[in-house]
Amino acid sequence: MTMLEGMAAPWQAATQQDAILARMARHVAVRFSIGGVGFGFGATEPGFALEAPEAVWDQVLQWVPPRHHHSVFALRMRVPEFRITGNELAFVQHVHLVRRVLEIGRWVRAGRAGPVPASLRPALAEPAPAEITGRYVGVGEHRIFIEQAGTGRDLICLHTAGADGRQFHRLMADRRITENWRLTSFDLPWHGKSPPPNGAMPGDWRLTTDRYVAIIMGVVAAAGLRRPAVLGASMSGEICLELALRHPEAFSGIIACESSDHIQGRKVGWAEHPLVDQMTFTPEWIEGLMAPQSPQPCATDVWWHYSQGGHATFARDIDFYSGEWDARDRVHNIDTSRCPLFMLTGEYDYSCTAEHSEATAAKIKGARFQRMAGIGHFPFAENPPLFAEYLLPILHEWRGGTA
């Protein structure tokens, strides 16, 4: 008997008894299988199937799966033996059910008694609330919302695609950082509290390298920042490299996380498909980019933030992240003697992998790369306490006068 055959009956029973699935599956009619084990929610005909060799499922159903085996989307992009067959639209519409069924499978395989908790992610001791001030500044035609916390040298924090400055609230609550650094975050236009310009229509947002740089430099000037250091990840990690190219003298140092000179294959039409709920699909797609060790409150916040994006805003950001952005012909021109550059990438990032970032860093003389264990694509949002252990030594070095 195979592992999955032995798990089938208790796994199916646990899904039928799970309160979280019962809530998720209201008004749902779908049936699917995972490795040949079937699960049904108000339907008799199979809609789709997740297929892979037994060895792959052995990795997926570990309590803490290894990199590229922790989510369906990671499997699909990075594990050649894995495939989804059947109705792909049905899969996309019900991917939140698939994720929960896999969580229940990990619980059952570990031999734990029910009921299955709402999340298998670890808990987190929350810091005292950050002392944050917010206001609007004008940058060209845009009203940009900025938030600040701390005192000392300036550090400007750039949010990821489709998100906003809330990603930095827990870093802003870390007194080890804010006692020496003033953190400034801002919401890009069309994101968070920064509205579209007058007369714009939903879906009009476009992000290009030139526009992105111009907005950042405008915020630096409008907020009165003094040669700030810069922190970004994902698409904002990419633009960090562009800032190092175009404006090295304007910044005291750059920390580009989850960044490389070009990322292919990350555009996704489902993020604006008329038959797909963006408020469910987009955060589920994002969920799979986080490490399984990321604390539950942080991961929940990331999911929640991504469920609130404006129409097509996330999709347009991805057009930049995995399309318009391409610096393969110029990253080697970055002069780290004028602006120090650190590149940090989480081991669980399957989009911009650690290998992608390390290869880019190798093209830049003086760039320093580090892989972050136990972290995924959103380091400052998904696991701020762990990310701070990588961030603080860099900030300490820069305060020591070596940058």
Secondary structure, DSSP 8 states (H G I E B T S, - for coil): --HHHHHHHHHHHHHHH-HHHHHHTTT--EEEEETTEEEEES-SS--EEEE--HHHHHHHTSSS--TTSSSHHHHHHH-TT-EEEE-HHHHHHTHHHHHHHHHHHHHHHTT--SS--S--S-----------EEEEEEETTEEEEEEEE--SEEEEEE--TT--GGGGHHHHT-HHHHTTEEEEEE--TTSTT----TT--TT-----HHHHHHHHHHHHHHTT--S-EEEEETHHHHHHHHHHHH-GGG-SEEEEES--S---S---GGGG-TTS-HHHHHHHHHHTTS-TTS-HHHHHHHHHHHTT--TTHHHHHHHIIIII---TTTGGG--TTTS-EEEEEETT-SSS-HHHHHHHHHTSTT-EEEEETT--S-HHHH-HHHHHHHHHHHHHHIIIII-
